[in-house]
Amino acid sequence: MRIAAIACFSVLGALAVSVSAAQQCTLPATGQNLCYGWGGSEPCPVPGFPGQDAEHVYNPMSYLLDTSVPEEPTVRDLVTGLEWTQTRWESMTWQAALQWCADSLNARHYGGHTDWRLPDVKELASISDFGRSSPAIDPVFALESPPLEPRFWSSTTVHQSPDQAWEVAFATGNDIGCAGEYHPCTKTNIAFVRAVRGDATGVPATGQTRCYDNTSEQPCPVAGFPGHDAEHVGNPMSYVEDSSVPVQEVIQDLVTGLEWTKQHWGSMDWQDALQWCADSLNAIAYSGRQAWRLPNAKELQSIVDYGRAYDAMDPIWGPPFGGHYWSGTTWVHVEYGAAWVMSPGDGTIRVLPKVSASAHVRAVRCQTGPTRVQKTTWGAIKSMYR
């Protein structure tokens, strides 16, 4: 009996660190590997600027280029388990992008697969490289010499504005959202497309549970609009509140393994925010814990609930807040003068000046502490039985 060759790909969360009491943190790193003071980039740590993004790298981004179908190469994310088309397509409306991924690519068995779709906004942001600029993505994705703003469609609709969809830019940064009149994300405009397949290990779902056409909410599935965000929910967001220390409650993210302070503080500049988390909170062992720090940009985006309007966070986080939260991630396009922030009012990720702007602080820690994780991955394993 002859059994056909079977190609398997699995990314296992096999860890070099034994974790019994706490879940290992799972989000991919941002790609930032330098720290910053007021004078530019410096080796970590920088005195007076503690706990920056590059000091806490749990899962460095790692990719494998699969050329088993030479004309249709794909890129495998060894951290999240997602598989991406290396090729990107341009000049499409949002509806055309949905159809291209879910219909056209699958009809031709692109790369040997039939489950391609448009990525949701968190999946798309997971391949952003905040340590690069122009383009801000790993070279394996072949986005060389990009136009001024190579913005990519996601399958996630802007809940409060159903005629718009979330985009991620890979030019001078990775801003997630709509950049006003210069880069509107109205669904009838055009943007680039990169397809994805698989389930993202450790990346939470967006929270979107409804489908849309170009103007309004519709029952799922929507004819002519295949592969919505809400039609592929891999890891629904899930939280538990730990109130064992009164007035110092902690929220545990059951998908990413991160622990967050329920309380937030502000307003302060970026340096004060770093010091508040890494120095002040750890000095008092906030909630009986150590290793508090300012979250990085991807960690902040992980708690955005894109299924909510005007308050894009789960009610467990407390009353609505209309300001910004600092991240420990510097905007490298301008070297050191700005840092990434998240607006919990609508979930937008943007940059603010580190000195002249002020924002609030919500601290984070990995439940297992700042231990570098060595992933064991199984690549394209082919088993042949004759």
FIBATI-641639 format. One record per residue (C-alpha): residue in one letter; z, x, y. Coordinates in steps of 0.1 Angstrom, whole numbers, padded with zeros to 4 digits, always signed. Each point is the difference from the previous one (the first is absolute). Layout:
# FIBATI-641639
aZXY...
# end
This chain:
# FIBATI-641639
m+0000+0000+0000r-0009+0013+0034i+0021-0009+0031a-0015+0005+0034a+0015+0025+0024i+0028-0014+0020a+0007+0013+0035c+0035-0005+0012f+0017+0008+0032s+0037-0005+0006v+0023+0014+0026l+0035+0001-0015g+0031+0002+0021a+0012+0028-0023l+0025+0018+0021a+0015+0035-0003v+0032-0015+0014s+0021-0023-0021v+0008-0032+0018s+0024-0024-0015a+0020-0017+0027a-0028-0003+0026q-0037-0005+0002q-0022+0029+0010c-0018-0004+0033t-0036-0007-0006l-0021-0001+0032p-0026+0028+0005a+0008+0025+0027t-0017-0001+0034g-0016+0034-0003q+0020+0015+0029n+0012+0035-0009l+0011+0014+0034c+0029-0008+0023y-0001-0003+0037g+0022+0008+0031w-0009-0005+0036g-0023+0031-0001g-0022-0009-0030s-0001+0005-0037e+0026+0022-0016p+0012+0008-0036c+0027-0024-0011p+0028-0005+0009v-0002-0001+0038p+0034+0003+0017g+0009-0031+0019f-0028-0020-0019p+0016-0007-0034g-0014-0021-0029q-0037-0001+0009d-0027-0013-0023a-0009+0034-0014e+0035+0007-0011h+0000-0029-0025v-0031+0001-0022y+0006-0019-0032n-0035-0007-0013p-0026+0023+0015m-0034-0017+0000s-0021+0011-0029y-0035-0011-0010l-0025+0006-0028l-0038-0003+0005d-0016-0018-0029t-0037+0008-0003s-0005-0014-0035v-0026-0023+0016p-0017+0026+0022e-0017-0024+0024e+0032-0021+0004p+0029+0024+0004t+0035-0014+0003v+0034+0014+0012r+0031-0005-0020d+0033+0000+0018l+0025+0018-0023v+0030-0014+0019t-0008-0037+0003g-0024-0003-0029l-0027-0017+0021e-0036+0009-0005w-0023+0002+0031t-0037+0002+0006q-0008+0034+0015t-0029-0015+0017r+0006-0022+0031w-0023-0026+0014e-0003-0010+0036s-0013-0026+0024m+0015-0031-0017t+0018-0031+0011w+0033-0008-0018q-0016-0027-0022a-0029+0024-0009a+0026+0027-0009l+0019-0024-0023q-0033-0010-0017w-0012+0036-0003c+0031+0011-0018a+0008-0030-0022d-0036-0011-0007s-0026+0028+0005l+0019+0030-0013n+0013-0019-0030a-0034-0015-0008r-0014+0036-0004h+0031+0013-0019y+0005+0026+0028g+0016+0031-0015g+0001-0018-0033h+0024-0027+0012t-0001-0036+0009d+0033-0006+0018w-0007+0014+0035r+0014-0018+0030l+0007+0006+0037p+0034+0017+0003d+0029-0016+0017v+0014+0016+0032k+0028+0018-0018e-0023+0014-0027l-0024+0012+0027a+0028+0016+0020s+0012+0018-0031i-0029+0025+0002s+0005+0007+0037d+0008+0036+0005f+0023+0003+0031g-0002+0038-0002r-0038+0000+0008s-0021-0012+0028s-0037-0007+0005p-0001-0012-0027a+0036-0008-0011i-0007-0002-0037d-0003+0025-0029p-0034+0017-0002v-0004-0013-0036f-0010-0034+0017a-0030+0017+0016l+0005-0015+0035e-0014+0030+0017s-0011+0000+0037p+0011-0036+0006p-0011-0021+0029l+0024-0005+0029e+0020-0027-0018p-0006-0003-0038r+0020-0032-0005f+0001-0015-0035w+0005-0036-0009s+0029-0012-0022s+0002-0033-0018t+0031-0010+0020t-0005-0026+0027v+0020+0001+0032h+0023-0030-0008q+0005-0011+0036s-0038+0004+0008p-0020-0011-0031d-0033+0011+0017q+0012+0036-0003a+0007+0024-0029w+0021+0032-0001e-0018+0033+0003v+0010+0036-0005a-0016+0028+0021f-0006+0035-0014a-0012+0018+0031t+0026+0016+0023g+0028-0018-0017n+0008-0029-0024d+0008-0028+0023i+0003-0033-0019g-0009-0031+0018c-0024-0011+0028a-0005+0024+0030g-0009-0026+0026e-0034-0004+0016y-0013+0034-0011h+0006-0005-0037p+0005-0038-0007c+0005-0009-0036t-0016-0035+0003k-0014-0007-0035t-0035-0005+0014n-0001+0035+0013i-0009+0030-0022a+0020+0028-0016f-0002+0024-0028v+0008-0008-0037r+0016+0019-0028a+0007-0019-0033v+0030+0004-0022r+0011-0011-0035g+0032+0000-0020d+0037-0007+0008a+0019+0022+0023t+0031+0015-0016g+0029-0002+0025v-0019-0013+0029p+0013-0035+0010a-0023-0029+0005t-0007-0012+0035g+0017-0033-0002q-0031-0020+0006t-0002-0030-0022r-0028-0020+0016c-0038+0003+0002y-0022-0004+0030d-0036-0003+0011n-0012+0013+0033t+0021-0024+0021s+0027-0017-0019e+0022-0002-0031q-0016-0014-0032p+0012-0007-0035c-0006+0030-0023p-0026+0009-0011v-0023-0004+0029a-0037-0005-0008g-0020+0029+0016f+0032+0020+0007p+0009+0017-0034g+0028+0024-0006h+0026-0010+0026d+0032+0019+0004a+0019-0030-0014e-0021+0000-0031h+0013+0034-0011v+0038+0004+0004g+0011+0031-0020n+0036+0006+0011p+0016-0029+0020m+0025+0013+0026s+0035-0003-0013y+0033+0009+0017v+0037-0001-0007e+0027+0002+0026d+0031+0022-0007s+0029-0011+0022s+0027+0020-0019v+0008+0018+0033p+0006-0027+0026v-0021+0004+0032q-0020+0027-0016e-0022-0020-0022v-0029+0016-0019i-0033-0015-0012q-0014+0013-0032d-0037-0002-0006l-0005-0007-0037v-0037+0010+0001t+0001+0033+0019g+0035+0011-0009l+0009+0005+0037e+0033-0010+0016w+0000-0011+0036t+0027-0008+0026k+0000-0037+0007q+0013+0008+0035h-0024+0016+0025w+0008+0018+0032g-0018+0007+0033s-0015+0007+0023m-0004+0037-0001d-0027+0027+0002w-0013+0017-0032q+0023+0030+0000d+0031-0022+0004a-0013-0022-0028l-0003+0030-0023q+0035+0012+0008w+0015-0035-0003c-0012-0003-0036a+0003+0035-0013d+0032+0010+0019s+0020-0030+0012l-0004-0023-0030n+0005+0028-0026a+0031+0013+0019i+0017-0034-0006a-0015-0004-0035y-0015-0033+0011s+0007-0026-0027g+0015+0027-0022r-0034+0018-0002q-0016+0032+0012a-0036+0012+0005w-0008-0026+0027r-0031+0009+0021l-0028-0016+0021p-0026-0016-0023n-0035+0013-0001a-0030-0021+0010k-0009-0012-0035e+0036-0009-0007l+0001-0021+0031q-0032-0018-0009s+0013-0007-0035i+0025-0026+0014v-0025-0019+0021d-0006-0036-0013y-0036-0008+0009g+0005-0036-0012r+0022-0008+0030a-0010-0007+0036y+0017+0015+0031d+0029+0014-0021a-0016+0021-0027m+0032+0008-0020d+0019-0018-0027p+0030-0020+0014i+0024+0023-0020w-0005+0025+0028g+0017-0022+0026p-0012-0018+0032p-0035+0006+0014f-0004+0031+0021g-0029+0005+0024g+0002+0037+0007h-0011+0031-0021y+0016+0022-0027w-0004+0037+0002s-0014+0020-0030g+0006+0037-0007t-0038+0005-0001t-0017+0018+0029w-0035-0010+0012v-0017+0033-0008h-0031-0008+0021v+0020+0008+0031e+0020+0028-0018y+0035-0011+0010g+0001-0025+0029a+0001-0033-0019a+0014-0015-0032w-0009-0029-0021v+0019-0033+0004m+0000-0034-0017s+0002-0033+0019p+0020-0024-0021g-0013-0029+0021d-0035+0002-0015g+0000+0030-0024t-0022+0022+0021i+0002+0038-0005r-0007+0019+0032v+0011+0031+0020l+0024+0003+0029p+0009+0031+0022k+0030+0017-0014v+0017+0005+0034s-0011-0027+0024a+0002-0028-0025s+0031-0014-0017a+0002-0019-0033h+0026-0012-0025v+0012+0017-0031r+0004-0012-0036a+0011+0028-0023v-0012+0005-0036r+0009+0021-0030c-0013+0005-0035q+0026-0013-0025t-0003+0032-0021g+0003+0023+0030p-0025+0025+0014t-0012+0014-0034r-0036+0010-0003v-0016-0020-0028q-0024+0016-0025k-0024-0026-0013t-0014+0002-0035t-0034-0016+0000w-0025-0008-0027g-0035+0005+0013a-0033-0012-0015i+0010+0002-0036k-0028-0007-0025s+0008-0008-0036m-0028+0002-0024y+0003-0014-0035r-0029+0003-0024
# end
